[in-house]
Amino acid sequence: MPMNVDVIVIGGGQAALAAAIAAREEGARVAIITKGKAGFGGSSVISDGVQSAIFSTGDSPETFFEDMIRGGRNLSNPMLARILAEECTFRVNELESKFGIPLERERKISTPGHSFPRRVYAANGLGKNTTKVLRQYALEIGVELFEQSTLIDLIKVDQVVVGVVVEKAAELHAFYAPSTILATGGFGGLYASTDNPKDVSGEGIGMAWRHGAELVGMEFVQFYPYRLQHPANVDVMTRIFGKGAVLLNEGAERFMADFPRKELETRDILSYEMFKQNDVYLDFSNVSDEDLAKDSPYVYRLVKKGHQGEWKMYPVQHYCMGGIKVDEWGRTSLQGLYACGETSGGLHGANRLGGGSLTEALVFGRRTGTMAAQEGVSVSKAFEIPAFGENTLPNGKELEVSQRLKEIMWNLVGIERTTNSLQRAEKELDLLAAELNEDKGVTALQLQDKVRAAWAAAFAGAMRKESRGAHILQDVRGEQKQWEGNLVIKGKTIEFRQETVSERT
Ligand SMILES: Cc1cc2nc3c(=O)[nH]c(=O)nc-3n(C[C@H](O)[C@H](O)[C@H](O)COP(=O)(O)OP(=O)(O)OC[C@H]3O[C@@H](n4cnc5c(N)ncnc54)[C@H](O)[C@@H]3O)c2cc1C
């Protein structure tokens, strides 16, 4: 039986929970539909839990706004950046005042790109300390959870999104609502080397695009430098670089020594400098045991387990600045469809500052949920579940396509890219899509949507003929003034749009 609600929220991370709570508090009947368990999935739950707020003497929303514009290399949507700067402190403080999560404020160290200390996190670190509380709160106020359920498709009638098709335990279900919010995260899971969990795989972005939604900034993919590769694959955490840790190359040289902020340069710069070395090693011999335990608990645990050898580092795919284009209320270019969190694009421009994404989830999750509850298209009747074909993919095909997709993204749309590698990626992704074309089952449809998100990243990358932020082209070095604007993709067309500084008010 199809189900009718007022607001559908797809995803179970911080953005989805923030949106669902806001919509429910507006009086809407809200369904969260997510792959795993809400509050225990996506990047949010494994994140370091750092949000940004203004609490330092001399800091202001204006300074934070300017930091974001500078960090995003002048491509951040100015209106979205201003809203984040103005609303972040209230939303972050609310974690404590409304949801009862004890917060710690790091008052000494500024995250790279931030002019003042702004880091706020749930005591004991880790994103799950926030998301599990938000999940509980959502349940208490009556948000309905549909878990272990995967979004397969949007239902669109007369160019308007009126609901979704969801697969649960190999059965399809339809949900209808005046408003549907996508909070499905980025497309990090499409990379061979990533710190994102595997439920974050970009199909929400590909699906929205297939239905006609605009995408923005897809060429900007952030690689995270603070990742240990050996003896374990864990985050090192930025804080210890403020307490004496350094990075050395195979010749034991501190290759960041001549940079003004040393190892605390923004992620795009540091990742690229690391990538240029043969090997990179972490040296934390100057960090006290006490600081290590507090500021880098994963590394501390490995020390206590007795690891003696090398501490090897390598950048991994971490975050997608691009995504579905939204306005300040999370509206996409498709009527009835909203997006928030990492699924959406535009706020962070060419490079995101640390602590910006979970804050974005709180600020724009709330805005999107509120607006989705207040407006929406009219859904007067429940429609039938759209028909899908049989799954005819041979055994092992899904895995094979997923692996090829990951290799294409890492090798051709990765840290080091050229116009040529990006164009090759487009072609290889076209071939991959063609192999799935004959199959009309839901597995092929999901794979196709992942390939679509990947293709959009390669397509936009090949179009941008400059190096800016996280998009570092080997064949065109440096920023070019004429490229100070955003690439917006709709279908297979791409448009260059400039949001100028005068629009920053
Ligand atoms: C290791 C790590 C550390 C990080 N640390 C920080 C930090 O300290 N501060 C910060 O600001 N940012 C951090 N980030 C980035 C940040 O965690 C993410 O950008 C943010 O959590 C995104 O939240 P979200 O709710 O938009 O998406 P996610 O938390 O990724 O959630 C996406 C949800 O959508 C669901 N989903 C996806 N596709 C479907 C589908 N087809 N059907 C149903 N459900 C679907 C997933 O299961 C998941 O529940 C970190 C990221 C990583 C990987």
The ligand as an ORCA input file, in Angstrom:
! r2SCAN-3c Opt
* xyz 0 1
  C      35.920     10.566      8.621
  C      35.151     11.855      8.444
  C      35.280     12.874      9.389
  C      34.564     14.064      9.230
  N      34.626     15.029     10.206
  C      33.916     16.168     10.059
  C      33.904     17.152     11.097
  O      34.482     16.989     12.163
  N      33.192     18.307     10.882
  C      32.491     18.529      9.724
  O      31.866     19.579      9.590
  N      32.454     17.591      8.753
  C      33.126     16.427      8.900
  N      33.068     15.478      7.920
  C      32.131     15.685      6.808
  C      30.730     15.446      7.342
  O      30.749     14.355      8.236
  C      29.716     15.160      6.242
  O      29.860     16.050      5.197
  C      28.306     15.275      6.830
  O      28.189     14.340      7.885
  C      27.245     15.036      5.788
  O      26.025     14.905      6.466
  P      24.748     14.524      5.645
  O      23.653     14.329      6.639
  O      24.554     15.486      4.554
  O      25.123     13.124      4.958
  P      25.561     11.747      5.630
  O      25.847     11.858      7.072
  O      26.626     11.181      4.766
  O      24.253     10.869      5.509
  C      23.746     10.417      4.272
  C      22.613      9.469      4.594
  O      21.882      9.158      3.421
  C      21.647      7.756      3.367
  N      21.470      7.381      1.969
  C      22.322      7.576      0.934
  N      21.783      7.114     -0.211
  C      20.561      6.614      0.110
  C      19.540      5.960     -0.633
  N      19.641      5.719     -1.941
  N      18.433      5.550      0.036
  C      18.296      5.762      1.376
  N      19.240      6.370      2.125
  C      20.354      6.790      1.490
  C      22.879      7.157      4.021
  O      22.647      5.838      4.455
  C      23.084      8.134      5.182
  O      22.266      7.809      6.263
  C      33.748     14.266      8.079
  C      33.620     13.243      7.139
  C      34.300     12.049      7.309
  C      34.124     10.966      6.295
*
